[in-house]
């Protein structure tokens, strides 16, 4: 399969997945690093203000503190390299654009003439981008759908008292994390002495396992999309927790850690 990769993360899933995709025999004509993210500056500021109003100043500050738990710390643990370095090693054309929905991104994806787009580490992608490949675009969400759309990996599962997390490979549609589910897999949460260590360890495992799932999807995409069904509608989309929700996560983590240690 001919796949174009879009990512907004220098050291993330794109770097981890690219060698596995190539080993499986798929063609990657281009990698697009969307350095400006997915939204313009004004919309990013407006979105952050709305989010702060929703989760409160303490929740927003705590969210900034937690951000590395889901990104740089799992990447450090797995030794993930910069995507530009990985692309150069495999002689894959690398393009840097101002944003995933920018005119330059659209131009690169059009010129790739690919059958499928792969979104790894992006937020909102507009239809004018995800509809360019002949079979559309797919995404990896590091939580289980349809239960946890938009969720940060592991945290909300712990908040709800669960001992499993997981990942979902799904089709990209106009609403975030709402496309048809192609493949999903649960894994046990790796409980460590602190919530941070639990999140980082489990996220690293999710990164590795989701690469395997992604390759399965690419290898059998026509059959999987033909059998896929639309997700049921859900009124809730998860986001960064408020300070009160985070305190609940800490309490639940201590309880679940005790339970897992006694088994």
Secondary structure, DSSP 4 states (H G I P E B T S, - for coil): -EEEEEES-SSSHHHHHHHHHHHTT-EEEEEEEETT-SS-HHHHHHHHHHHHHHHHHHHHHHHHHHGGGGTHHHHHHHTPPPHHHHHHHTT--EEEES-TTSHHHHHHHHHHT-SEEEE-S-----HHHHTSSTT-EEEEESS-TTTTTTPPTTHHHHHTT-SEEEEEEEE--SSTT-SPEEEEEEEE----SSHHHHHHHHHHHHHHHHHHHHHHHHHTHHHHHHH--PPPP-S----SPPHHHHHHHHHHHHHHHHHHHH-
